[in-house]
Amino acid sequence: MQEYPIKRGLTKDLEERVAAELKTCFGVEPEKTGNAYRIRYGALKRLEAIPGAGGKTLRVDTESDTSASDEVIIDTNKQFRKFLDAATGFSTKERVKRAKSVAEGE
């Protein structure tokens, strides 16, 4: 499970935005279970997005389909990155930079 910080100003409507971005990026209606949103898409047997406490983080848990073709894997990764960009407000480069700074601080 990975935890991603949410950009300041985007925390208020995180739960609604997560559901909307899952539908927009993957084209699949998310299933709500408790406070988590779950979908199945391409090379992902399961993607579960859980808004963190106070809307300051997004926890994402995935389970991959190892038998998927390369084309499906590439498309799935592209859609996943697009989802994270929209849901967190940070680009991939910004998320990597933040993760490195957190790791160095520990």
MODELLER restraints for C-alpha pairs under 7 A, 6 or more apart:
rsr = mdl.restraints
at = mdl.atoms
rsr.add(forms.Gaussian(group=physical.xy_distance, feature=features.Distance(at['CA:1:A'], at['CA:59:A']), mean=6.69, stdev=0.5))
rsr.add(forms.Gaussian(group=physical.xy_distance, feature=features.Distance(at['CA:1:A'], at['CA:60:A']), mean=5.68, stdev=0.5))
rsr.add(forms.Gaussian(group=physical.xy_distance, feature=features.Distance(at['CA:1:A'], at['CA:61:A']), mean=4.45, stdev=0.5))
rsr.add(forms.Gaussian(group=physical.xy_distance, feature=features.Distance(at['CA:2:A'], at['CA:59:A']), mean=5.59, stdev=0.5))
rsr.add(forms.Gaussian(group=physical.xy_distance, feature=features.Distance(at['CA:2:A'], at['CA:60:A']), mean=5.31, stdev=0.5))
rsr.add(forms.Gaussian(group=physical.xy_distance, feature=features.Distance(at['CA:2:A'], at['CA:61:A']), mean=6.45, stdev=0.5))
rsr.add(forms.Gaussian(group=physical.xy_distance, feature=features.Distance(at['CA:3:A'], at['CA:57:A']), mean=6.42, stdev=0.5))
rsr.add(forms.Gaussian(group=physical.xy_distance, feature=features.Distance(at['CA:3:A'], at['CA:58:A']), mean=5.58, stdev=0.5))
rsr.add(forms.Gaussian(group=physical.xy_distance, feature=features.Distance(at['CA:3:A'], at['CA:59:A']), mean=4.26, stdev=0.5))
rsr.add(forms.Gaussian(group=physical.xy_distance, feature=features.Distance(at['CA:3:A'], at['CA:60:A']), mean=6.32, stdev=0.5))
rsr.add(forms.Gaussian(group=physical.xy_distance, feature=features.Distance(at['CA:4:A'], at['CA:57:A']), mean=5.39, stdev=0.5))
rsr.add(forms.Gaussian(group=physical.xy_distance, feature=features.Distance(at['CA:4:A'], at['CA:58:A']), mean=5.12, stdev=0.5))
rsr.add(forms.Gaussian(group=physical.xy_distance, feature=features.Distance(at['CA:4:A'], at['CA:59:A']), mean=6.26, stdev=0.5))
rsr.add(forms.Gaussian(group=physical.xy_distance, feature=features.Distance(at['CA:5:A'], at['CA:56:A']), mean=6.01, stdev=0.5))
rsr.add(forms.Gaussian(group=physical.xy_distance, feature=features.Distance(at['CA:5:A'], at['CA:57:A']), mean=4.38, stdev=0.5))
rsr.add(forms.Gaussian(group=physical.xy_distance, feature=features.Distance(at['CA:5:A'], at['CA:58:A']), mean=6.41, stdev=0.5))
rsr.add(forms.Gaussian(group=physical.xy_distance, feature=features.Distance(at['CA:5:A'], at['CA:88:A']), mean=6.62, stdev=0.5))
rsr.add(forms.Gaussian(group=physical.xy_distance, feature=features.Distance(at['CA:6:A'], at['CA:56:A']), mean=5.25, stdev=0.5))
rsr.add(forms.Gaussian(group=physical.xy_distance, feature=features.Distance(at['CA:6:A'], at['CA:57:A']), mean=5.25, stdev=0.5))
rsr.add(forms.Gaussian(group=physical.xy_distance, feature=features.Distance(at['CA:6:A'], at['CA:58:A']), mean=6.93, stdev=0.5))
rsr.add(forms.Gaussian(group=physical.xy_distance, feature=features.Distance(at['CA:6:A'], at['CA:88:A']), mean=4.51, stdev=0.5))
rsr.add(forms.Gaussian(group=physical.xy_distance, feature=features.Distance(at['CA:6:A'], at['CA:89:A']), mean=6.43, stdev=0.5))
rsr.add(forms.Gaussian(group=physical.xy_distance, feature=features.Distance(at['CA:7:A'], at['CA:88:A']), mean=5.91, stdev=0.5))
rsr.add(forms.Gaussian(group=physical.xy_distance, feature=features.Distance(at['CA:7:A'], at['CA:89:A']), mean=5.27, stdev=0.5))
rsr.add(forms.Gaussian(group=physical.xy_distance, feature=features.Distance(at['CA:7:A'], at['CA:90:A']), mean=6.49, stdev=0.5))
rsr.add(forms.Gaussian(group=physical.xy_distance, feature=features.Distance(at['CA:11:A'], at['CA:55:A']), mean=4.79, stdev=0.5))
rsr.add(forms.Gaussian(group=physical.xy_distance, feature=features.Distance(at['CA:11:A'], at['CA:56:A']), mean=5.77, stdev=0.5))
rsr.add(forms.Gaussian(group=physical.xy_distance, feature=features.Distance(at['CA:12:A'], at['CA:55:A']), mean=6.59, stdev=0.5))
rsr.add(forms.Gaussian(group=physical.xy_distance, feature=features.Distance(at['CA:14:A'], at['CA:51:A']), mean=6.76, stdev=0.5))
rsr.add(forms.Gaussian(group=physical.xy_distance, feature=features.Distance(at['CA:14:A'], at['CA:55:A']), mean=5.85, stdev=0.5))
rsr.add(forms.Gaussian(group=physical.xy_distance, feature=features.Distance(at['CA:15:A'], at['CA:51:A']), mean=6.09, stdev=0.5))
rsr.add(forms.Gaussian(group=physical.xy_distance, feature=features.Distance(at['CA:17:A'], at['CA:87:A']), mean=6.51, stdev=0.5))
rsr.add(forms.Gaussian(group=physical.xy_distance, feature=features.Distance(at['CA:18:A'], at['CA:87:A']), mean=5.79, stdev=0.5))
rsr.add(forms.Gaussian(group=physical.xy_distance, feature=features.Distance(at['CA:19:A'], at['CA:30:A']), mean=6.38, stdev=0.5))
rsr.add(forms.Gaussian(group=physical.xy_distance, feature=features.Distance(at['CA:19:A'], at['CA:37:A']), mean=6.73, stdev=0.5))
rsr.add(forms.Gaussian(group=physical.xy_distance, feature=features.Distance(at['CA:21:A'], at['CA:83:A']), mean=6.08, stdev=0.5))
rsr.add(forms.Gaussian(group=physical.xy_distance, feature=features.Distance(at['CA:21:A'], at['CA:86:A']), mean=6.77, stdev=0.5))
rsr.add(forms.Gaussian(group=physical.xy_distance, feature=features.Distance(at['CA:21:A'], at['CA:87:A']), mean=6.54, stdev=0.5))
rsr.add(forms.Gaussian(group=physical.xy_distance, feature=features.Distance(at['CA:22:A'], at['CA:28:A']), mean=6.97, stdev=0.5))
rsr.add(forms.Gaussian(group=physical.xy_distance, feature=features.Distance(at['CA:22:A'], at['CA:30:A']), mean=6.61, stdev=0.5))
rsr.add(forms.Gaussian(group=physical.xy_distance, feature=features.Distance(at['CA:22:A'], at['CA:83:A']), mean=6.54, stdev=0.5))
rsr.add(forms.Gaussian(group=physical.xy_distance, feature=features.Distance(at['CA:23:A'], at['CA:29:A']), mean=5.28, stdev=0.5))
rsr.add(forms.Gaussian(group=physical.xy_distance, feature=features.Distance(at['CA:23:A'], at['CA:30:A']), mean=6.61, stdev=0.5))
rsr.add(forms.Gaussian(group=physical.xy_distance, feature=features.Distance(at['CA:25:A'], at['CA:79:A']), mean=5.78, stdev=0.5))
rsr.add(forms.Gaussian(group=physical.xy_distance, feature=features.Distance(at['CA:25:A'], at['CA:82:A']), mean=6.65, stdev=0.5))
rsr.add(forms.Gaussian(group=physical.xy_distance, feature=features.Distance(at['CA:25:A'], at['CA:83:A']), mean=5.73, stdev=0.5))
rsr.add(forms.Gaussian(group=physical.xy_distance, feature=features.Distance(at['CA:26:A'], at['CA:41:A']), mean=6.95, stdev=0.5))
rsr.add(forms.Gaussian(group=physical.xy_distance, feature=features.Distance(at['CA:26:A'], at['CA:79:A']), mean=6.32, stdev=0.5))
rsr.add(forms.Gaussian(group=physical.xy_distance, feature=features.Distance(at['CA:28:A'], at['CA:39:A']), mean=6.97, stdev=0.5))
rsr.add(forms.Gaussian(group=physical.xy_distance, feature=features.Distance(at['CA:30:A'], at['CA:37:A']), mean=5.70, stdev=0.5))
rsr.add(forms.Gaussian(group=physical.xy_distance, feature=features.Distance(at['CA:30:A'], at['CA:38:A']), mean=5.41, stdev=0.5))
rsr.add(forms.Gaussian(group=physical.xy_distance, feature=features.Distance(at['CA:30:A'], at['CA:39:A']), mean=5.18, stdev=0.5))
rsr.add(forms.Gaussian(group=physical.xy_distance, feature=features.Distance(at['CA:31:A'], at['CA:37:A']), mean=5.53, stdev=0.5))
rsr.add(forms.Gaussian(group=physical.xy_distance, feature=features.Distance(at['CA:31:A'], at['CA:38:A']), mean=5.10, stdev=0.5))
rsr.add(forms.Gaussian(group=physical.xy_distance, feature=features.Distance(at['CA:31:A'], at['CA:39:A']), mean=6.39, stdev=0.5))
rsr.add(forms.Gaussian(group=physical.xy_distance, feature=features.Distance(at['CA:32:A'], at['CA:38:A']), mean=6.35, stdev=0.5))
rsr.add(forms.Gaussian(group=physical.xy_distance, feature=features.Distance(at['CA:35:A'], at['CA:50:A']), mean=6.31, stdev=0.5))
rsr.add(forms.Gaussian(group=physical.xy_distance, feature=features.Distance(at['CA:36:A'], at['CA:48:A']), mean=6.37, stdev=0.5))
rsr.add(forms.Gaussian(group=physical.xy_distance, feature=features.Distance(at['CA:36:A'], at['CA:49:A']), mean=5.61, stdev=0.5))
rsr.add(forms.Gaussian(group=physical.xy_distance, feature=features.Distance(at['CA:36:A'], at['CA:50:A']), mean=4.46, stdev=0.5))
rsr.add(forms.Gaussian(group=physical.xy_distance, feature=features.Distance(at['CA:37:A'], at['CA:48:A']), mean=5.56, stdev=0.5))
rsr.add(forms.Gaussian(group=physical.xy_distance, feature=features.Distance(at['CA:37:A'], at['CA:49:A']), mean=5.21, stdev=0.5))
rsr.add(forms.Gaussian(group=physical.xy_distance, feature=features.Distance(at['CA:37:A'], at['CA:50:A']), mean=6.45, stdev=0.5))
rsr.add(forms.Gaussian(group=physical.xy_distance, feature=features.Distance(at['CA:38:A'], at['CA:46:A']), mean=6.84, stdev=0.5))
rsr.add(forms.Gaussian(group=physical.xy_distance, feature=features.Distance(at['CA:38:A'], at['CA:47:A']), mean=5.59, stdev=0.5))
rsr.add(forms.Gaussian(group=physical.xy_distance, feature=features.Distance(at['CA:38:A'], at['CA:48:A']), mean=4.41, stdev=0.5))
rsr.add(forms.Gaussian(group=physical.xy_distance, feature=features.Distance(at['CA:38:A'], at['CA:49:A']), mean=6.47, stdev=0.5))
rsr.add(forms.Gaussian(group=physical.xy_distance, feature=features.Distance(at['CA:39:A'], at['CA:46:A']), mean=5.93, stdev=0.5))
rsr.add(forms.Gaussian(group=physical.xy_distance, feature=features.Distance(at['CA:39:A'], at['CA:47:A']), mean=5.38, stdev=0.5))
rsr.add(forms.Gaussian(group=physical.xy_distance, feature=features.Distance(at['CA:39:A'], at['CA:48:A']), mean=6.68, stdev=0.5))
rsr.add(forms.Gaussian(group=physical.xy_distance, feature=features.Distance(at['CA:40:A'], at['CA:46:A']), mean=4.92, stdev=0.5))
rsr.add(forms.Gaussian(group=physical.xy_distance, feature=features.Distance(at['CA:40:A'], at['CA:47:A']), mean=6.22, stdev=0.5))
rsr.add(forms.Gaussian(group=physical.xy_distance, feature=features.Distance(at['CA:42:A'], at['CA:72:A']), mean=5.83, stdev=0.5))
rsr.add(forms.Gaussian(group=physical.xy_distance, feature=features.Distance(at['CA:42:A'], at['CA:76:A']), mean=5.70, stdev=0.5))
rsr.add(forms.Gaussian(group=physical.xy_distance, feature=features.Distance(at['CA:43:A'], at['CA:64:A']), mean=5.78, stdev=0.5))
rsr.add(forms.Gaussian(group=physical.xy_distance, feature=features.Distance(at['CA:43:A'], at['CA:65:A']), mean=4.98, stdev=0.5))
rsr.add(forms.Gaussian(group=physical.xy_distance, feature=features.Distance(at['CA:43:A'], at['CA:68:A']), mean=5.52, stdev=0.5))
rsr.add(forms.Gaussian(group=physical.xy_distance, feature=features.Distance(at['CA:43:A'], at['CA:72:A']), mean=6.10, stdev=0.5))
rsr.add(forms.Gaussian(group=physical.xy_distance, feature=features.Distance(at['CA:43:A'], at['CA:73:A']), mean=5.38, stdev=0.5))
rsr.add(forms.Gaussian(group=physical.xy_distance, feature=features.Distance(at['CA:43:A'], at['CA:76:A']), mean=6.02, stdev=0.5))
rsr.add(forms.Gaussian(group=physical.xy_distance, feature=features.Distance(at['CA:44:A'], at['CA:62:A']), mean=6.81, stdev=0.5))
rsr.add(forms.Gaussian(group=physical.xy_distance, feature=features.Distance(at['CA:44:A'], at['CA:63:A']), mean=5.81, stdev=0.5))
rsr.add(forms.Gaussian(group=physical.xy_distance, feature=features.Distance(at['CA:44:A'], at['CA:64:A']), mean=4.51, stdev=0.5))
rsr.add(forms.Gaussian(group=physical.xy_distance, feature=features.Distance(at['CA:44:A'], at['CA:65:A']), mean=5.57, stdev=0.5))
rsr.add(forms.Gaussian(group=physical.xy_distance, feature=features.Distance(at['CA:45:A'], at['CA:63:A']), mean=5.43, stdev=0.5))
rsr.add(forms.Gaussian(group=physical.xy_distance, feature=features.Distance(at['CA:45:A'], at['CA:64:A']), mean=5.42, stdev=0.5))
rsr.add(forms.Gaussian(group=physical.xy_distance, feature=features.Distance(at['CA:45:A'], at['CA:65:A']), mean=5.54, stdev=0.5))
rsr.add(forms.Gaussian(group=physical.xy_distance, feature=features.Distance(at['CA:46:A'], at['CA:62:A']), mean=5.46, stdev=0.5))
rsr.add(forms.Gaussian(group=physical.xy_distance, feature=features.Distance(at['CA:46:A'], at['CA:63:A']), mean=5.06, stdev=0.5))
rsr.add(forms.Gaussian(group=physical.xy_distance, feature=features.Distance(at['CA:47:A'], at['CA:61:A']), mean=5.86, stdev=0.5))
rsr.add(forms.Gaussian(group=physical.xy_distance, feature=features.Distance(at['CA:47:A'], at['CA:62:A']), mean=4.48, stdev=0.5))
rsr.add(forms.Gaussian(group=physical.xy_distance, feature=features.Distance(at['CA:47:A'], at['CA:63:A']), mean=6.60, stdev=0.5))
rsr.add(forms.Gaussian(group=physical.xy_distance, feature=features.Distance(at['CA:48:A'], at['CA:60:A']), mean=5.62, stdev=0.5))
rsr.add(forms.Gaussian(group=physical.xy_distance, feature=features.Distance(at['CA:48:A'], at['CA:61:A']), mean=5.12, stdev=0.5))
rsr.add(forms.Gaussian(group=physical.xy_distance, feature=features.Distance(at['CA:48:A'], at['CA:62:A']), mean=6.28, stdev=0.5))
rsr.add(forms.Gaussian(group=physical.xy_distance, feature=features.Distance(at['CA:49:A'], at['CA:58:A']), mean=6.81, stdev=0.5))
rsr.add(forms.Gaussian(group=physical.xy_distance, feature=features.Distance(at['CA:49:A'], at['CA:59:A']), mean=5.83, stdev=0.5))
rsr.add(forms.Gaussian(group=physical.xy_distance, feature=features.Distance(at['CA:49:A'], at['CA:60:A']), mean=4.60, stdev=0.5))
rsr.add(forms.Gaussian(group=physical.xy_distance, feature=features.Distance(at['CA:49:A'], at['CA:61:A']), mean=6.63, stdev=0.5))
rsr.add(forms.Gaussian(group=physical.xy_distance, feature=features.Distance(at['CA:50:A'], at['CA:58:A']), mean=5.82, stdev=0.5))
rsr.add(forms.Gaussian(group=physical.xy_distance, feature=features.Distance(at['CA:50:A'], at['CA:59:A']), mean=5.05, stdev=0.5))
rsr.add(forms.Gaussian(group=physical.xy_distance, feature=features.Distance(at['CA:50:A'], at['CA:60:A']), mean=6.29, stdev=0.5))
rsr.add(forms.Gaussian(group=physical.xy_distance, feature=features.Distance(at['CA:51:A'], at['CA:57:A']), mean=6.27, stdev=0.5))
rsr.add(forms.Gaussian(group=physical.xy_distance, feature=features.Distance(at['CA:51:A'], at['CA:58:A']), mean=4.65, stdev=0.5))
rsr.add(forms.Gaussian(group=physical.xy_distance, feature=features.Distance(at['CA:51:A'], at['CA:59:A']), mean=6.25, stdev=0.5))
rsr.add(forms.Gaussian(group=physical.xy_distance, feature=features.Distance(at['CA:52:A'], at['CA:58:A']), mean=5.29, stdev=0.5))
rsr.add(forms.Gaussian(group=physical.xy_distance, feature=features.Distance(at['CA:52:A'], at['CA:59:A']), mean=6.46, stdev=0.5))
rsr.add(forms.Gaussian(group=physical.xy_distance, feature=features.Distance(at['CA:85:A'], at['CA:91:A']), mean=5.09, stdev=0.5))
rsr.add(forms.Gaussian(group=physical.xy_distance, feature=features.Distance(at['CA:85:A'], at['CA:92:A']), mean=6.74, stdev=0.5))
